[in-house]
Amino acid sequence: MSQTLDEVLEVAKSCSEVEAPSVGSEGSTRYANLFAVSSSLRAYGATLKVLGIIVALMATLGGVYTGMPSFFVCIIVGVVVGIGLHVTGTFIAAAGEGLLAVADIALNTRPTERTG
């Protein structure tokens, strides 16, 4: 089940909420790739944040049904793992936002072709 980089980038672009702007030259597919990677990072970060919340809730609910001694253990494990995943997801999503800002800057400050 090996995928090529182009297939992965196409999937990332189709899942993206940010569209890569079209650029005239063939050598500028790097901008489209940069937008795709940044959008993928943001989506991965958001997924980790949601997963962290789900893990914390599941551990808390599991602690409620198991009894008093393991209740506190489940609460502590759920909170630690849930907060860890949520914070990690926040950092990854922030890295994607930073990469998106770099892509915007690179695209808007690139030299333009002048005819005339």
Stockholm file with secondary structure:
# STOCKHOLM 1.0

chainA/1-116         MSQTLDEVLEVAKSCSEVEAPSVGSEGSTRYANLFAVSSSLRAYGATLKVLGIIVALMATLGGVYTGMPSFFVCIIVGVVVGIGLHVTGTFIAAAGEGLLAVADIALNTRPTERTG
#=GR chainA/1-116 SS CCCCHHHHHHHHHHHCSSCCCCCSSGGGHHHHHHHHHHHHHHHHHHHHHHHHHHHHHHHHHHHHHHCHHHHHHHHHHHHHHHHHHHHHHHHHHHHHHHHHHHHHHHHHSSCCCCCC
#=GC SS_cons         CCCCHHHHHHHHHHHCSSCCCCCSSGGGHHHHHHHHHHHHHHHHHHHHHHHHHHHHHHHHHHHHHHCHHHHHHHHHHHHHHHHHHHHHHHHHHHHHHHHHHHHHHHHHSSCCCCCC
//
